[in-house]
């Protein structure tokens, strides 16, 4: 697979995902991760997910970021797990319908990072 840039991911939109949609193959996961900054793949209950922890100066800033993530999630129709704490927000993207990673998750991770710029 040819490498992709962060900017190319940001320009993409989420596609409607079906139960039979293909998961991102492992070799493509590695390539797509290179386009993201500080995201990692973790497994939770056997389901691979993209995870990143964002640090903030206080709860108000963390909550404002959480709301921005919620706004883009609603706009794209793709929703993450969010944990908002004092000074930090943990974001996990994965595709529930396929119990794994879809290209949409990488697109949304790139768009999440863009919220800080």
N, C-alpha and C positions, 0 to 999 in steps of 0.2 A: 504494500500500500504506500502511495506517495504521502510524504509528510504534509501536514496541514498546519496553518498558523492560527494563533489565537484570534486574529482579526477575521479570518475566514469562518471560524466557529461563531463568532459574534453576529455575523451577517446572516446566518442561517436561522430558520424558524423551526419550531417543533412541528413534527408531523403527527397526525393522529396515530396512536399506537394501538395495535390489535393484540389479542392474546397470542396469535401465531407470529407476531413480528419477530424478526431475528435479533438475537443478542449480538452485541459487538464481539467479534472474535478476539482472543487473547492478544494476538500480534497487533491488531488494530487498537486495542486498549492502550498498549504501550506507546504507540505513535500519537494517539490523541492526548494522552497524559502529558507528553512533551510540549503540547501547545498550551497547557494550563500552568498556572503558577501555584506551586505548593499544594496541589490537590493530591490525595492518595486514594487508593482502592483499599477498602476494608470489607470484611465480611461480617454481617450481622444475621444471626440465625441462618447461616448458609447462603445468604443472598449478597452478592457483591454490590458495593455502593461506593460512590464518590464522596469523600469527606474532606472538609476544610474547616479550621477554626479561625475566626476573625477576632482580633483583639481591638478593644475600644477603651477610651479613657473613663467611661462611666456607664451606668445602666441606660441613661437617656439616649446616648449615642448608639448603644447596642440595640435598643428597642427601635430606634429610627431606622437602622439598617435592616432589622427584621421586617419592618413594614414595607421597605423598598423591595426586599426579596419577595414578600407576599404579593406585591403589586405586579412584578414581572411574572410570577408563577401564575397568577390569574389571567394575565394577558396572553400567556402562551398555553394555558390549559395543562400545565405540568407542575406538580407540586412536590416540594421537598419536605424532609423532616427538619424542623428548626428547634434548636434549644437556645433560648435567650437567658443569659445570666449577667450578673454584674460584670461589665467590662469584656464580655465575649459573646459571640454567637457561633454555634456549631451548625453547619449546614451539611445535610446528606441528600444527595440526588441518586435516585435509581428509578427504574420503571416497574411499578407494582404489577402491571398486567403480565409481564414476562419474568418476574422475580429475578431481575438482573439488570445489566447495563445496556442501554440503547443509545444510539447516537444523540438523541434528545438530551440525555443527561450531561453529556460533554458540552453541548451547546448552552445549556442552562448554567453550567459551572462557569463558563467563559462570561456569560452575561451577568452572573452574580459578581464576579471580580470587577466588572465594568462599573458597578454601582459605587465603588470607592473612588472612582476618578472624577 
